[in-house]
Amino acid sequence: MALVIKGLSKTYPNGVRALDDLSLTVGNHLFGLLGPNGAGKSSLMRTIATLQDPDAGSIELDGLDVLANKNEVRKLLGYLPQEFGVYPKISALDLLDHLAVLKGVTARGERKEMVEALLHQTNLWEARKKALATYSGGMRQRFGIAQALLANPKLIIVDEPTAGLDPAERNRFLNLLAAIGRRVTVILSTHIVDDVRELCPRMAIIASGRVLLEGAPADALAALEGRIWSRVVASDAELEALKAELDVVSSHLVGGEHEVRVFAQGSPGAGFAPAPAGLEDVYFLELARHGRR
Ligand code: ADP
């Protein structure tokens, strides 16, 4: 499976340029699309899912022109939108069955088999007869994945699926995505760096509708190796002074003190120790460089 996106641009009627000449290639893997709120992730996901048109650019799915063959593409695609409306009183089993019919799985036997397999796979079998309204956030997201997997899609798009999940639910959900990502191409949009670090062999960082970095998280980390330094500073004033002087990547409060991370080719000064680079360093640095452009 190959998804090739070229030169995608979109300006909404209110003048916001959500996609700005964006190009991206996604192959057979779980692909992480990382970016802050407002970066254009949902706009991109909706465009790939054929729900909105760009002003310019092209998208090809295995050579198929996505924008010119929407109906065909919809059969190849599963989509879990950011806001997934669930029908409160209907059970997971009934809704999934209904959605399977809409996806064109009309043969009763085939449909039953598919729906039951998906409920097992997403660990919702026990709760299949319960109304969706009674589901926890994590169960709803797993249901969202079950519906996205109906009719064996080639490509699954999930938009910010872990926002609002508690750590255990998030973990369970990510494990499910990882298992699915071994069989089907999955694009995971998220603003949570850990989602990408833990799961995705390839990623892109986007902001202001543009790709800032595309590649393997491991390569991005290797490029920073030996260039991240950390130290603890006790006061806000000291932190501000460091920020004025050095390339501060991030600062976190740890036990009332600021732990500062700095990007530098060699030791930035007394008290700094080399620190292993993390994907969060990559992310913050890219966003900061983008802001300075
Ligand atoms: P993300 O998913 O990364 O948070 P979005 O694609 O939702 O980003 O939004 C990108 C930008 O476009 C934001 O500034 C947002 O406010 C704006 N935007 C998104 N959808 C619309 C819309 N339908 N009309 C106008 N502006 C929009």
Residues whose N, C-alpha, C, O or C-beta is under 5 A from the ligand:
A	BS01	ADP	Y12 N14 V16 A18 P36 N37 G38 A39 G40 K41 S42 S43
